Amino acid sequence: MVDKYEDPFVKISAMIGGDEYLKVARSLLKTEDATDEEIASSTGLRINMVRRVLYDLFGKGLITGVRVKDERKGWFVYRWRSRRDEVENFIENQKKKILDRLQKRLDYENSSDFYHCGNEDCSRETFENSLELFFKCPSCGQVLKRDDTDIRKHEKTRKSFSKKIDQIKGDMRV
């Protein structure tokens, strides 16, 4: 369980992957330049799980690894270190990605007319798809039409996307 006073590196790691990430992140803070074997030993996790977590955190830019020769065994190992200074950048990049997806979805919602048969189990179709389907629902066969309830419902969706976009923009560093 993550403590509210926990280091941001540990918090974000736990958010990314849960308990295994939490244990690895705590271990990295306790012992800088630890090998995967040392981390596995200190966390009680299997070595392949530790490596999977390390490679994921490395791929996200939250840790760094340095290849060194193990003098006892004679082969190369990686020594891992947290990049606590990169947590804020990681969070900002995630916000940018979410913002981009939300903006694309809002643009799609704003630029398309949607048609629906009225059956809750069926999906709505764009005007272009409806035209190709001869305004016949592909699931149930009923007529696809644009009605006022659909328009009001999707206006609410558009407002919700806009509100979330504004919230994220306000939350981001400028």
LINTASUL-V617809 format. One record per backbone hydrogen bond with DSSP energy under -1.0 kcal/mol. CO is the residue of the C=O (numbers start at 1). NH is the residue of the N-H. If there is no record, write none. Layout:
co->CO nh->NH
co->CO nh->NH
//
This chain:
co->3 nh->6
co->7 nh->11
co->8 nh->12
co->9 nh->13
co->10 nh->14
co->11 nh->15
co->12 nh->16
co->13 nh->17
co->14 nh->18
co->18 nh->22
co->19 nh->23
co->20 nh->24
co->21 nh->25
co->22 nh->26
co->23 nh->27
co->24 nh->28
co->25 nh->29
co->26 nh->30
co->27 nh->31
co->34 nh->80
co->35 nh->39
co->36 nh->40
co->37 nh->41
co->38 nh->42
co->39 nh->43
co->40 nh->44
co->46 nh->50
co->47 nh->51
co->48 nh->52
co->49 nh->53
co->50 nh->54
co->51 nh->55
co->52 nh->56
co->53 nh->57
co->54 nh->58
co->55 nh->59
co->56 nh->60
co->57 nh->62
co->58 nh->61
co->62 nh->83
co->64 nh->81
co->66 nh->79
co->68 nh->77
co->70 nh->74
co->75 nh->70
co->77 nh->68
co->79 nh->66
co->80 nh->33
co->80 nh->34
co->81 nh->64
co->83 nh->86
co->84 nh->87
co->86 nh->90
co->87 nh->91
co->88 nh->92
co->89 nh->93
co->90 nh->94
co->91 nh->95
co->92 nh->96
co->93 nh->97
co->94 nh->98
co->95 nh->99
co->96 nh->100
co->97 nh->101
co->98 nh->102
co->99 nh->103
co->100 nh->104
co->101 nh->105
co->102 nh->106
co->103 nh->107
co->104 nh->108
co->105 nh->109
co->106 nh->110
co->107 nh->111
co->113 nh->127
co->115 nh->125
co->116 nh->145
co->119 nh->122
co->125 nh->115
co->126 nh->130
co->127 nh->131
co->128 nh->132
co->129 nh->133
co->130 nh->135
co->131 nh->134
co->135 nh->144
co->137 nh->141
co->142 nh->137
co->145 nh->116
co->147 nh->151
co->148 nh->152
co->149 nh->153
co->150 nh->154
co->151 nh->155
co->152 nh->156
co->153 nh->157
co->154 nh->158
co->155 nh->159
co->156 nh->160
co->157 nh->161
co->158 nh->162
co->159 nh->163
co->160 nh->164
co->161 nh->165
co->162 nh->166
co->163 nh->167
co->164 nh->168
co->165 nh->169
co->166 nh->170
co->167 nh->171
co->168 nh->172
//
